[in-house]
Amino acid sequence: MLDRMHILICGGPDCKDKSIPIRDAFKANIKKHHLENEVSAVITGCFGLCALGPHILIYPGEILYSGVSEENIQEIFEEHVMKNNPVERLLYRGKFDRMKLKNRSELTFFAQQERIVLRNCGTINPLDINEYIGRDGYMALAKVLTEMTPEEVISEVKKSGLRGRGGGGFPTGLKWEFAKKSISDEKYVVCNADEGDPGAFMDRAVLEGDPHTVLEAMAICGYAIGSHTGYIYIRAEYPVAVERLEIAIGQAKKLGLLGKNIFESGFDFDIEIRLGAGAFVCGEETALMASIEGERGMPRKKPPFPAVKGLFGKPTNVNNVETFANIPPIFLKGADWFKSIGTEKSSGTKVFALGGKIANTGLLEVPMGTTLREVIFDIGGGIPNNKKFKAVQTGGPSGGCITEEMLDTPIDFDNLIALGSMMGSGGMIVMDEDTCMVDVARFYLEFTVDESCGKCTPCREGTKRMLDILNRICQGRGNLDDLNILERLARIIKNSSLCGLGQTAPNPVLSTLKYFKDEYIAHVTDKVCPAGVCSKLTKYVILDNCIGCTKCAKNCPVGAITGNVKEKHKINSKLCTKCGVCKSICPVEAISTKPEKWRAIYAKAN
Amino acid sequence: MTLNELNALRKKARDHIYMVGLKRAARIQIGYGTCGIAAGAKPVYNAFIKKIEEYNIPNVTVVKVGCMGECAFEPIVEIVESDGTKTIYCSVNERMSSEIFEEHVLKGQRLDKYLLSKTKR
């Protein structure tokens, strides 16, 4: 008969001495709880990974513990065997095989999250308004329209401490109050769904997974500030989100949850969609409004702020998708509940899009105040392939890099700014030791140069000149003076640009210059790329662990690699074009571009 | 719509989502955000629909849902049963979906090898 649970204990040569007492401890516990017929504990062969032993593997679920000692057995037995709660602290950390990784993420990925914005994402059918209603949808709007005055609505939002999730972190309640105070015959509510940061996709997930929450929140906002028309500005390259929004608006209108006299309160509200062509600058609110009006998407100076003179010259309130998605829960559960989550100055949660060199790419939502280390290593699963963490980029092209020393900083708006980065919309790109920080800065600057609208000179010309310098550095034609020019240009662009795009564009350069200056210096003085990324500043070499499979020699487009079968191959650096084909196909990672490797080999050759 | 009408609708929808009063019912939720579609959620969705038509069983519905967050493991299929058990399968393809349907949905046999997680939320 199969037992309910099987406990396998590693009995390889390295673990043998420890595994017998571990087995005996399990047996004693099994006997104590009379589980002889249900649970078995046996010693098996070596699991591999001997450095981390002894290991215990528990079925069902293939849960792997590593580095276990006799003292841990009691806890594992009581929690895992008796209550089926794997003891997370003792679980194997790392990539054993895909199955194990999934089980690990099962334990931490969802458990450590607090889902407010994403509460319905992945749970309800976004194409069916009934599913949203079944999960308390439109109850917040009903409560607001039937029980509260606009003043009470605004004071509740202010009390919750909600701050704009688009990046700036401006208090939402205050913004609504400004819009309410402006006197006009017509006002507008605008939802900014022009998500443009490379690597950020949380707004798309909300609009695709739970479109009604945004509609409901916009109606609440309209009631609070005295507006009857809302616009959702969304980029056309989110076709699925656009389609679902259109369906959602249609369904809400049909049920009378949008339109005339909602809940017989005399309040009218309608929402229209405006498609953007995907320009990064249109995420800036004045450029966004110009684009809705049919003008070219360019920012204008502020003041007058949109709350005074916005869309079509009327008072307008612009909020981000994620900000709106927080509104219905605040009214359902109360501002005090919302305030209790997160930190004192940044309440609530934040959704992050994890990308780059990380095991669990995806979306996660954590309370403010969670540390970056928890997000990257616990929920994100850490860096794959046992590589070393180097930095994390937050805030997209407007943000900066955060290094390992600062990983224990609790995430909130003010802390990230103090570190020289910013919250931004919530994109998080993790970089490992193989990433060249100069190249990263160049990548982001390339993006802003492309996306600069060209209205003001510092942004149009300044970022272009900065990019020229970075390109020069990456090609080995830079000098030390370039670093000073970069810094000076960055300061001028920050101080004199018209809108947020230019004011923050130099941030990736400034923060990498601050924390990775040694890499810049290696590029300009030693003419070496320490990460082996910038092709002009690196050399390809074959290391001693080459197995002579001839794959690289066969695939080299210029025939630069020679060698016999089963013998170490060699690269002729005079022919090599540094295309990287050999490195990507090598089955044993014997090809390296790291300076510490090729320098030694070249020193020997001379 | 009045508040009372909304409340009535809410109760009806809630009973539907949580399968109140149904025995041996299941709701198959398929991650159908851009990430899911790109990873191949469409054939998986169609495969489940086909299976339901083939076996003609009541009380089992297939629902397109948004992104759950684990984009790296899409297409994700979550089976929610009327007793509240939730099982998440990941990186599902057409072949796996018929296996999941026949083993899990029909026979109640969880397929541990395809599991992302088994959580009660």
Boltz contact constraints between the chains, C-beta under 6 A:
constraints:
  - contact:
      token1: [A, 60]
      token2: [B, 112]
      max_distance: 6.0
  - contact:
      token1: [A, 102]
      token2: [B, 116]
      max_distance: 6.0
  - contact:
      token1: [A, 106]
      token2: [B, 117]
      max_distance: 6.0
  - contact:
      token1: [A, 121]
      token2: [B, 66]
      max_distance: 6.0
  - contact:
      token1: [A, 121]
      token2: [B, 67]
      max_distance: 6.0
  - contact:
      token1: [A, 122]
      token2: [B, 65]
      max_distance: 6.0
  - contact:
      token1: [A, 122]
      token2: [B, 66]
      max_distance: 6.0
  - contact:
      token1: [A, 122]
      token2: [B, 68]
      max_distance: 6.0
  - contact:
      token1: [A, 125]
      token2: [B, 63]
      max_distance: 6.0
  - contact:
      token1: [A, 125]
      token2: [B, 64]
      max_distance: 6.0
  - contact:
      token1: [A, 126]
      token2: [B, 66]
      max_distance: 6.0
  - contact:
      token1: [A, 130]
      token2: [B, 13]
      max_distance: 6.0
  - contact:
      token1: [A, 131]
      token2: [B, 17]
      max_distance: 6.0
  - contact:
      token1: [A, 133]
      token2: [B, 9]
      max_distance: 6.0
  - contact:
      token1: [A, 133]
      token2: [B, 10]
      max_distance: 6.0
  - contact:
      token1: [A, 133]
      token2: [B, 13]
      max_distance: 6.0
  - contact:
      token1: [A, 134]
      token2: [B, 13]
      max_distance: 6.0
  - contact:
      token1: [A, 134]
      token2: [B, 14]
      max_distance: 6.0
  - contact:
      token1: [A, 134]
      token2: [B, 17]
      max_distance: 6.0
  - contact:
      token1: [A, 142]
      token2: [B, 3]
      max_distance: 6.0
  - contact:
      token1: [A, 142]
      token2: [B, 6]
      max_distance: 6.0
  - contact:
      token1: [A, 146]
      token2: [B, 3]
      max_distance: 6.0
  - contact:
      token1: [A, 205]
      token2: [B, 33]
      max_distance: 6.0
  - contact:
      token1: [A, 205]
      token2: [B, 67]
      max_distance: 6.0
  - contact:
      token1: [A, 208]
      token2: [B, 33]
      max_distance: 6.0
  - contact:
      token1: [A, 208]
      token2: [B, 66]
      max_distance: 6.0
  - contact:
      token1: [A, 209]
      token2: [B, 33]
      max_distance: 6.0
  - contact:
      token1: [A, 209]
      token2: [B, 66]
      max_distance: 6.0
  - contact:
      token1: [A, 209]
      token2: [B, 67]
      max_distance: 6.0
  - contact:
      token1: [A, 240]
      token2: [B, 34]
      max_distance: 6.0
  - contact:
      token1: [A, 255]
      token2: [B, 1]
      max_distance: 6.0
  - contact:
      token1: [A, 256]
      token2: [B, 1]
      max_distance: 6.0
  - contact:
      token1: [A, 263]
      token2: [B, 3]
      max_distance: 6.0
  - contact:
      token1: [A, 264]
      token2: [B, 2]
      max_distance: 6.0
  - contact:
      token1: [A, 360]
      token2: [B, 72]
      max_distance: 6.0
  - contact:
      token1: [A, 361]
      token2: [B, 71]
      max_distance: 6.0
  - contact:
      token1: [A, 361]
      token2: [B, 72]
      max_distance: 6.0
  - contact:
      token1: [A, 362]
      token2: [B, 69]
      max_distance: 6.0
  - contact:
      token1: [A, 362]
      token2: [B, 70]
      max_distance: 6.0
  - contact:
      token1: [A, 362]
      token2: [B, 71]
      max_distance: 6.0
  - contact:
      token1: [A, 362]
      token2: [B, 72]
      max_distance: 6.0
  - contact:
      token1: [A, 363]
      token2: [B, 69]
      max_distance: 6.0
  - contact:
      token1: [A, 364]
      token2: [B, 69]
      max_distance: 6.0
